[in-house]
């Protein structure tokens, strides 16, 4: 029996662990967090408020552009 995706509450599929970092964290630190926490996104938090998201793709793109050593 298949379940219609429209019937699945978001609480059943959302991640339970939020990985966050400060806005002044280095790209190397963010890459380490992504690797160590097996996550594909880091929420950037300032004054206890989310201000952005850095993804695995963002880290890879920065590496390709020579912004990560």
BALUMBA-762453 format. One record per residue (C-alpha): residue number from 0; residue in one letter; x, z, y. Coordinates in pm, 1 decimal, always signed. Layout:
! residues N
PT seq type     east       up    north
PT NUM    A        X        Z        Y
...
! end
This chain:
! residues 69
PT seq type     east       up    north
PT   0    X     +0.0     +0.0     +0.0
PT   1    X   +141.1   -101.4   +338.9
PT   2    X    +86.9    +95.5   +656.6
PT   3    X     +7.1    -88.0   +977.3
PT   4    X   +284.9    -12.2  +1227.8
PT   5    X    +16.0    +44.4  +1491.0
PT   6    X    -98.3   +347.8  +1291.0
PT   7    X   +241.3   +521.4  +1279.4
PT   8    X   +282.5   +795.1  +1543.1
PT   9    X   +607.7   +767.0  +1740.1
PT  10    X   +698.1  +1124.9  +1643.4
PT  11    X   +744.4  +1000.7  +1284.7
PT  12    X  +1016.8   +752.1  +1379.6
PT  13    X  +1189.9   +888.8  +1690.1
PT  14    X  +1536.9  +1034.5  +1647.4
PT  15    X  +1546.4  +1412.3  +1644.4
PT  16    X  +1902.6  +1441.4  +1776.0
PT  17    X  +1975.0  +1334.3  +2130.6
PT  18    X  +2338.5  +1260.2  +2206.5
PT  19    X  +2424.6  +1301.3  +2573.2
PT  20    X  +2722.0  +1299.4  +2806.6
PT  21    X  +2801.9  +1357.9  +3171.7
PT  22    X  +2831.2  +1061.0  +3409.3
PT  23    X  +3206.5  +1117.8  +3445.3
PT  24    X  +3274.3  +1092.9  +3069.8
PT  25    X  +3532.6   +829.0  +2982.0
PT  26    X  +3445.4   +521.5  +2778.2
PT  27    X  +3683.4   +651.1  +2511.8
PT  28    X  +3485.8   +977.9  +2496.0
PT  29    X  +3155.6   +788.1  +2470.5
PT  30    X  +3295.6   +566.8  +2194.2
PT  31    X  +3409.1   +878.5  +2009.3
PT  32    X  +3063.8  +1038.0  +2042.6
PT  33    X  +2894.1   +722.1  +1916.7
PT  34    X  +3125.3   +712.9  +1617.4
PT  35    X  +3123.2  +1084.1  +1536.2
PT  36    X  +2747.5  +1129.4  +1576.2
PT  37    X  +2654.5   +801.8  +1401.9
PT  38    X  +2450.9   +702.7  +1704.1
PT  39    X  +2413.8   +373.8  +1886.5
PT  40    X  +2328.1   +516.7  +2225.3
PT  41    X  +2435.3   +800.3  +2452.9
PT  42    X  +2203.2   +932.2  +2722.1
PT  43    X  +2388.3  +1002.7  +3045.6
PT  44    X  +2261.2  +1326.3  +3196.4
PT  45    X  +2323.2  +1464.2  +3544.4
PT  46    X  +2163.8  +1785.2  +3676.1
PT  47    X  +1964.1  +1806.4  +3350.0
PT  48    X  +1801.8  +1467.4  +3418.2
PT  49    X  +1867.9  +1142.8  +3230.0
PT  50    X  +2029.2   +888.2  +3459.0
PT  51    X  +2119.9   +613.2  +3213.8
PT  52    X  +2198.0   +504.3  +2860.8
PT  53    X  +2524.5   +367.5  +2724.1
PT  54    X  +2494.4   +171.8  +2400.2
PT  55    X  +2733.5    +53.9  +2133.3
PT  56    X  +2698.6   -293.8  +2282.1
PT  57    X  +2804.3   -162.6  +2623.9
PT  58    X  +3119.9    -10.4  +2469.9
PT  59    X  +3202.0   -331.5  +2281.5
PT  60    X  +3146.2   -543.3  +2591.5
PT  61    X  +3372.3   -315.1  +2796.8
PT  62    X  +3641.1   -346.8  +2528.0
PT  63    X  +3611.5   -724.2  +2525.1
PT  64    X  +3646.7   -731.5  +2903.3
PT  65    X  +3959.9   -516.1  +2880.2
PT  66    X  +3801.9   -207.7  +3036.6
PT  67    X  +3882.6    +11.2  +2733.4
PT  68    X  +4235.6    +65.5  +2614.3
! end
